[in-house]
């Protein structure tokens, strides 16, 4: 709870702040996490892939390989042009 600020429209001083407030009480709060058994990253990922639909994985893999192929085409073209440039340059 924030302190209450009391102001008057005609006052030219800083507002009076009332610091006599009561904090909220959290009776049974212990500050610990929920009491679930801790899982390793491997268990979490296994649970995720057990519940994941296989068709979703296949479509995601197809999109990934299509993006990979579309990225490799300009890289291969650039490498070909660099090889051509090296052939054209006079030897040192």
C-alpha positions in Angstrom: 0.0 0.0 0.0 1.4 3.4 -0.9 1.4 6.4 1.4 -1.5 8.8 1.1 -0.6 12.2 -0.3 -2.8 15.0 1.1 -2.7 18.2 -1.1 -4.6 21.4 -1.2 -5.1 23.5 -4.3 -4.2 26.7 -2.5 -1.0 25.3 -0.8 2.4 26.4 -2.2 4.4 23.9 -0.1 5.2 20.3 -0.9 2.3 18.0 -0.3 2.1 16.3 3.2 2.7 12.6 3.0 1.1 10.4 5.6 3.4 7.5 6.4 1.1 6.0 9.1 -0.2 3.2 7.0 -0.5 -0.6 7.7 1.1 -3.0 5.3 -1.0 -5.9 4.1 -0.6 -9.2 6.0 0.3 -12.4 4.1 -0.4 -15.0 6.7 0.4 -18.4 5.1 2.9 -17.2 2.6 6.2 -19.0 2.9 8.0 -17.7 -0.1 8.8 -21.1 -1.5 7.8 -22.4 -5.0 5.0 -24.8 -5.5 5.6 -28.3 -4.2 6.0 -30.1 -7.5 8.9 -32.4 -8.2 11.6 -30.7 -10.1 12.1 -31.9 -13.6 15.1 -31.9 -15.8 15.1 -30.2 -19.1 15.1 -33.6 -20.7 11.9 -34.5 -18.9 10.3 -31.3 -19.8 11.2 -31.6 -23.5 10.0 -35.3 -23.5 6.7 -34.3 -22.1 6.4 -31.5 -24.7 7.1 -33.8 -27.6 4.8 -36.5 -26.3 1.9 -34.1 -26.3 2.9 -32.3 -29.6 1.1 -33.4 -32.7 3.4 -35.1 -35.2 1.8 -33.3 -38.2 2.7 -30.0 -36.6 6.3 -31.2 -36.4 6.3 -32.3 -40.0 4.9 -29.0 -41.3 7.4 -27.1 -39.2 10.3 -29.2 -40.5 9.1 -28.7 -44.1 9.0 -24.9 -43.6 12.5 -25.0 -42.0 14.0 -26.9 -44.9 12.3 -24.6 -47.4 13.8 -21.5 -45.6 17.2 -23.3 -45.5 17.1 -24.0 -49.2 16.1 -20.4 -50.0 19.0 -19.1 -47.9 21.5 -21.5 -49.6 20.7 -20.4 -53.1 22.1 -16.8 -52.7 25.1 -18.1 -50.7 26.0 -20.6 -53.5 25.6 -17.8 -56.1 27.8 -15.5 -54.0 30.5 -18.2 -53.7 30.4 -18.8 -57.4 30.9 -15.1 -58.1 33.8 -14.9 -55.6 35.5 -17.9 -57.4 34.9 -16.1 -60.7 36.5 -12.9 -59.3 39.5 -14.8 -58.1 40.0 -16.3 -61.5 39.8 -13.0 -63.3 42.2 -11.1 -60.9 45.8 -11.2 -62.0 48.1 -13.5 -60.0 50.3 -11.9 -57.4 
